[in-house]
Every structure is written in C-alpha cells, then in structure tokens.
C-alpha cells in the first residue's frame, strides 16, 4: 500500500508535471503583471483625458463668453458713432424743451433697439447728461468712479454683474469723442454707459439641460473687489449672485488638480480660466470619485477577460500535454532501438580519438577539481596511469606554482562560464617548456559542473617569435644607425623620439598611442638614406627638383616598412607626418581633421628638431626661438595644441634634460 502511494506521488509530482504547474503559475503571474500595467496605464490615461477635457471646455466656454462681450463692445461703439446718436446729443443740447424731450425719447428707443436694456450719457465730471433711467436708480449704482476710469484709460470697461429684477446685467462704459474729432488723441467728450442684459447669455451658459463628460459641472465666478460671487440659478428659473466661502482675490491661475469644491463639502478635480476684461473665472469641476469609478469598471472587465484568456491558455497547454505524452512514448521507444548501435559506435570512435590526441586533456569537476577523465597524452605527460590520475586534483599532480596557475584558470571559467586561456611554464627534469593551457566549461550532468582542460606545448613557437622580435629590433637599430650617418640627421631621430613621447603623454594619449608615436619617430627618417648624398650635403639653396627629391623620403620610408608587420598604426603615422593643416604639405596635400593627431605630433617635433640643428646656410636656433617660429604657424600649418604641449615639455626638468643631452640651447 505504501509503495503504491509513493508511486502515485512520484507520478503526480514528476518533473514534467512540476514544470507544467510552474508554466501555469508563470502564465498567472504574467497575467497579473499585465493587468497591473494596464490598470496603471488606464489610471494615467483617465487622469490625462480628464485634464485635457477640462482644459478644452474651459477654453471654449471662456472664448464664447469673451466673444459675446466683445460683440456688445463693438455694437456699443457703433451706437456711439451713429448719426442717430449724434442727432440725439444735438437735440439734448437744444434750448427748446420739445426738442430735448424728443431727443430723450429717441435716445431711449435707439438704445433698446440696439440690444441694451438702458443707457446713460455722462459728462467728463461724472454728472449725468442724459439717461433712459430715473436719477435715483443712477445714483444708487455709483457710476462716477467707472466714468472717471473710462475717461482715464480711453478704453471700454465693464462693471461687475449686478442683479436687476429677476436677472443679471452688466454696465458697459464707452468713451465718446466729438463728432468732428479727427483722431482719438483728443480727450473724450463724454462717457456712454450701456446696460447689457446678461440673463439669457448666462442662463444658456449655466443651463441645466447642458451635459458634460464625466458628469462635470460648469461655474461662473466674478471677482468683485475683495469678494468672490458665483452666478447661480434661483427659483424658479432666474439668476442671482451668491457670495462664496472662498475668495479668488490675488489668484493668477487655477491649474488642473484635486481640491475642495466651491461648496466646501467634497473633493473635486477642477481647473479654471480668467477673463480679465470682466474679472470673471470660468471653472469646471468633476467629482474626485469619477476616475475611480471608471477605473473600477475597467478592472472588472479586464479581470473577466483575463480570466477567460488564462483558462483558455491552460486548457490549450493541458490538451497539448496530453496529446504529446501519448505520442512521445510511442516514438521514443522506436527511436532508442534505432540509435543504440549508432551511439555505441560513436562512443567507441570518441575513445579512439581522445587517446590519439597529442595534447594532454583532462575533465575535472568544477567544485572539487577532481579528475573525471584523462587521456593517454596526459598520462604520458605526468607519468601517471590513466586509472591512477582519476579522482586526483591539480595540487596532487603538479607542483605548487603550477597548481596555483591552473586553479586561477578554473576560477575564471567558473565566474564567467566562458573559455579561458593562459600560458604556463612547466619544469620537467632539467628542461623547461611553455604550455598554452585552455579551460572550457562543460556539462556532464548539469550546466557548468565540469571543466575541460587542454595543454598545448608552445615552447618552439614562443622561442621562434622571440627570435623574430630580436631580429626585427636589430634591423630597426641598423636602419637608425644608417639614418644618423646622413648629414644634418645626427641626433635628429633621438631628439624626435624623446620629445614626441613626452608630448603624447602631456596630451594624455593612451599607452598605445604613446608607443605608436615613439616608434614612428624612431623610423620616420629611414627613407632619407635613399636621397642622393650630394643633395643632402649641398650647402646652397636647393632647386625645385632637388626639393621634390628630398620630399620623397616619406615614400621611401613607408616602402621600407611595408613588409614589416606592426600591431600599431606606425606606417600610417609616418605617411602623414609632413602634411600640414592648410593642405600645403606632402605627399597627399591632406588638410585639417584628415591628419591624425599622432602625425601632427611628428610634424611638430620633426620641424623643431631641424630648427635647433645647425645648417650650412644658418645657425642653430635655440629651443625658445624654434617654439616661437612654430607658434607663428599655429593652426595654419601645425596644430596649436601640439605646439603648446611642446612648449610645456621643454619647460619641465625632463624636457630640459632632453635638450641638454641633444646639445640644444634652451
């Protein structure tokens, strides 16, 4: 019974079933992460959409109200300029009472026909000249200050909204100029006040039949001195101004954000725009709970959709698992029967190849370092039988230093899980040999559980390479001695090399660049041995043909070095050293950035070394004089940064030592 239960548990918790469970859990986790990401994106999208919506509504409503107010201003200006209005003013000035009464009636009718509910004409001192209202009503509103402000600014002005009957009105004040005035530079003759009926406009603006997205509400607030007033509906369908608990005094802008609503009893998302000409704020509010409701609905829908999708995927995986398991066992048995002979033959061949390899090979455990397998060459190399070497370690087979190097290679492979190669000097008897040891990560039972080590004897190759380097250096030294024998070049190469290296270090170039410029300086004058000696020793001025012949030394130098393999761009640097920034150099007339930094260093040091040496036609220049000559050609022929570095070098102790060694006056 116990065995049966154990077998059942093994089948249920097999590797494949556990992997299947992990796959389902991964799908569930991936679904959860995806939903979390989508919810976060949706939350940001709802916030962003609400912000953009409020911005558009506020801007559109503000623009609509502004345009309606502007239309009243334009209409008022037309009234003030009209012939009928001017005739009424003339009639009001008549001594005949009948004409005055008729003019007053005409003014009243004209104002109402023009769309205004009342009008009043004021003298510059604020006294009433003519009005369509009773004097007590005019005095009750205190128009005098508005009249004076209009006269001072000479621009139309609106008064704050005020209640009149069951509606709201605002007063528009316009400057009126003399009918015969040629421009507005003259002061206004009078001020015209026109009462603008705002009830229908504001009723449409705040209308209950209007619907806004997100169940938002629109508000109109006016700043009347220190007081903030909101325009609201009053029973049954009239408008009134209601004092607010909050004040907008001193507020310059209301940006989108969460804050307490105007009623001070709940949180809302709100934003507002100011209409300065009438001191109005157009505000829109959306309850702070609305985005949460939208997000909650989205979450419910996405959870349902994700659950259905996950269930479908799990069902699909289980179906494939069932179909694959029934067919897999059937195919596996027949394939194994076919592969067994081929695998046995392949194993036999691998054993033959392994034992025939001339290089020693070992396979060791990566954790303990114990040998799992060694080939015949390793057995011959160490003097141990293959069976004796098994389960031994490097410390038990090699001496202390050799074992430490091999241990370092094992550590590099274990840390990087990549192949690693290292040279190892081994002593066998009285002789020494250099071995190239390569460490390769392998998998016997699991990834990275073993290391394959291959030993290759590279002693003869290394000796040959060292002899080649030595021969090459001897050839280079011979070429340098040949160059130093050329007239005017005695010490030239040595001075160039030292200064070029110091300049490269001063310019903070890399080690490779410093090595390149030093080697290039050493070899740069080799080609001058091919220039005819009579030209090099000539004391007088060279002919153009002779100058051209001397310039070919660059070509000769590069041809000599053409067959020499350098790991650094030495030949390329020499090829460009006589090029100048203005393109007047040779051999290819390169200019500007086409010339490498290393070639520019050689060009400066070559010219400097020539200037400080004596010639048949001139005395040797001092180091300071040579630098001054180079500075006169800075950024024309030579790089100014290299010249500055040269000047800095010769001012140092090491630079002065170089000049003293080359017998150059400072």
Secondary structure by P-SEA (a helix, b strand, c coil): caaaaaaaaaaaacaaaaaaaaaaaaaaaaaaaaaaaaaaaaaaaaaaaaaaaaaaaaaaaaaaaaaaaaaaaaaaaaaaacaaaaaaaaaaacccaaaaaaaaaaaaaaaaaaccccbbbbccccccccccccaaaaaaacaaaaaaaaaaacbbbbccccccccbbbbbbbbbbcccccccccccccbbbbbbbbaaaaaaaacccccccccbbbbbbbbbcccbbbbbbbccccbbbbbbbccccccccccccccccccccccccccccccccccccccccccccaaaaaaaaaaaaaaaaaaaaaaaaaaaaaaaaaaaaaaaaaaaaaaaaaaaaaaaaaaaaaaaaaaaaccbbbbbbbccccccccccaaaaaaacccccccccccccccccaaaaaaaaaaaaaaaaccbbbbbbbbbbcccbbbbbbbbbbbbbccccccbbbbbbbbaaaaaaaaaaaaaaaaaaaaaaaaaaaacccccaaaaaaaaaaaaaaaaacccaaaaaaaaaaaaaccccccccccccccccccccaaaaaaaaaaaaaaaaaacccccccaaaaaaaaccccccccccccccccccccaaaaaaaaaaaaaaaaccccccccccaaaaaaaaaaaccccccaaaaaaaaaaaacaaaaaaaaaacccc
